[in-house]
Amino acid sequence: MSIVKSSKNKDQLLLDGYRYRRANKCLVVWRCCKNNCAGRVRFDGAEYIKVTEHFHAPNPEEIISMEFKSNITSGATTSHDPPRRIIHQALLNCSYPINFITIMVGIDARNQNIVDQKYICPVCALIIRDPVQFIGCGHRQCQTCLGNEDQREITCPRCQTKMLRTEVHLDRGFQNEMKTLLIVCSWCQWDGILDNYQNHLDESHPNRTCEYCGEQFNSTNNFNAHKVSACQKISVECLLKDFGCNERIIRANMKEHYMTEQHQKSVSKCIRQFLSHDNDRRIDTGCPRTTTESYNPDTIQFEELHGILNILVGGIEALTNDGQRLSNESLQAQITLRTLEEQLSGLKLSMEESNGFLQGVNYNLDILRQDFTSLQENINDLQCVSYDGIFIWKITNVKEKMMDAQFERQTSIYSPPFYSSPNGYKMRARLYLNGDGNARRTHLSMFFVLMRSLNDPILKFPFNYKVTFCLYDQTPAQRHIIDSFRPDIKSSSFKRPRTDMNIASGIPKFCTLEMIQQEGNPYVRDDTMFIKILVDFGDTPKTLLPYVLSLNPGLPTHVQQALIKREVERREQQQSDKQLQSPKE
């Protein structure tokens, strides 16, 4: 928004692409300068409210021209700067009408591609906003897409028919028809009629985010005003586009753009056109006058402007000299650049050598990491290793592992390796928490895995010792789940391992999943379960297994063996006593 002096030295207001002058006898109401237009704005302090709508589209070219002239006149009469600085400052002080920024003038909707083409503006390719109709051909477009107000003859963008601007009228009947047009919101899945679309946008999408700078706004008006005049990262067209300066510039870089050679040429062209227009006007309006006749105020202003522009033309020569100086500086900069490029080549070579050294270091570091990982695994195995064929496997985070098995992220888990003796077989257990094969989703599956070890060449194969699994009851009731199997010596699972591990073999239906999934079951406590794997080298009787597995695991192995031996002797004695008593009976 800006206020400039008109040809009659009266204030005129430039706002959103329209030109206003004060209404008669009123300081707060301004009316549109165009004849027969009802456009009005009212000021309330620093804020303004649009009172009535305009009958025509904004005219940014006319406003830029008038504002540019006003800025030049003011600068030339009050400033002592060189002409080129006056014209630069005049450009910097020009406001940006809305038509000079790349924003949508129609209505954006998700389903605009399938809407009847008669509702689509041929200029902006969006749903028509405020439709106007070309009387000559019947086509329609957005009111704001009409273009330059100064052009008396306009061309229909759809059929290229030429007609007078007076033959274009607002089509209120068509606008009422469009109110029932079905619309799908471009921001969400809302759908409804066009008449309700703006209310939906205001209610459901009040916070808009600028796609250029990321700033958020609480209303559509504030959002559009930001894009029009405040956003420093938006790309805009140069004010002298019509004079050959077609480059798009980030608004924050506009001052730097004004110093470019292309822009200086456009400034020169702009001045020539103003001078030519002024001369044509003087010829058209010139007539014999007596010494008593007074000048028309418009003519006086143009004569003043003519003198100012003649002064500014001289500034173009200074700009040309500056261009030559800049060209010489550019040549010197190129020489300096070559020197820097040579230094850069040396730095690149040094960097390549450094990169080669760094790649070697990274390669060695990867080897060290692999060795460390292997060493860490060996240490972890040694911490849990057993050398007597008996291993108690503690399984934590049972619920998490159960979920992994159910969703097949990890269907089975392995126990740490253990040994039958310091020089014996290497073994481990494999557990399917959600079952395996035909036991899937119904039972817990327990398997025994024979592993390759350093002592395999002196050990006897196939492996034929009975294996027992025990799922501990962690309550005093001691109702452990116990099951055993004897290896099938014909199976490859129990032959001498040729790879790291043989195929697992064991008990697919060790226990039902219901037993360990029940709330408060004795086998899973604190999300932990314990499974004992026992390789029975002594062929312990099945009836003795509950006693063997009920012994305190904290007792030393030799103590447990002594207790087992004593229990065997006690049972044999009882059996002998029963046999002696039987004949007497």
PyMOL commands that set and color helices and strands:
alter all, ss='L'
color gray80, all
select helices_A, chain A and resi 60-78+83-92+98-100+117-119+143-145+165-167+172-178+194-204+220-230+241-243+251-258+261-285+297-384+398-406+437-439+456-458+492-494+513-517+542-550+557-584
alter helices_A, ss='H'
color red, helices_A
select strands_A, chain A and resi 2-5+11-15+18-22+29-32+40-44+47-52+131-134+140-142+153-155+162-164+168-170+182-184+191-193+208-209+216-217+235-237+248-250+390-395+413-414+418-419+426-432+443-451+466-471+481-485+505-512+529-536
alter strands_A, ss='S'
color yellow, strands_A
deselect
rebuild
show_as cartoon
